[in-house]
Amino acid sequence: MQEHQLLEVVEVSVPGAFEIPTAAQWLFESGCDAVINLGCVIKGDTPHFDFVCNAVTDGIGQLALKHSKPCIFGVITTNTEQQAFDRAGGALGNKGSEAAEAAIWMLLAKHSIK
């Protein structure tokens, strides 16, 4: 008989996308099995968008490898606010739900390898 465990969801808010990897690190340090990183960066008129997106992407990827746990990238990067709404539950689906599904798939994959 297969044992099932309940999922405990912990939500942490941060002031901006740049801070997402730091919060993810803290969550792993607190014992989380997976972290789903959700956020949005909307492109403006300066290269700030590129710097923030690169830092968040690199940080999330490094944490996944460092902790050998799913650290899911669910950060929406768009040109407009409308594109963000469309991808966060609007016309183009829900990237948050997709990120949660990816975390579950990765946990199942890790469990099947052991």
C-alpha positions, 0 to 999 in steps of 0.5 A, a space after each residue: 500500500 502506497 503512503 500518501 503525504 499531505 502537501 504543506 504550502 508556504 507562501 512568502 512575498 518579496 518586494 521585487 523579482 530580484 529578491 525571489 532567489 534569496 527567499 527560495 534559498 531561505 525556504 530550502 534552508 527551512 526544509 522545503 522539498 520544492 520551491 515554486 518561484 512566481 513573479 513578473 517582470 515587465 519591460 520598461 525603457 531601460 536595460 534594468 529588465 534584462 539585468 533583473 531577469 538574468 539575475 532571477 533566472 540564474 539564481 533559481 537555476 543555481 538553487 535547484 542544483 545546489 539543493 538538488 530539489 525542484 526550484 521551479 521558474 514561474 516568473 513571467 517576463 513580458 513587454 506589457 501589463 496586459 501580457 502579464 495578466 493574460 499569462 497569469 490566468 487570462 487568455 494564455 492560461 495560468 503559468 502559476 498552475 503550470 509551475 505547480 504541476 512542474 514541481 509535482 512532476 519533478 518530485 515524482 521523478 526524483 522519487 522514482 530514481 531513488 
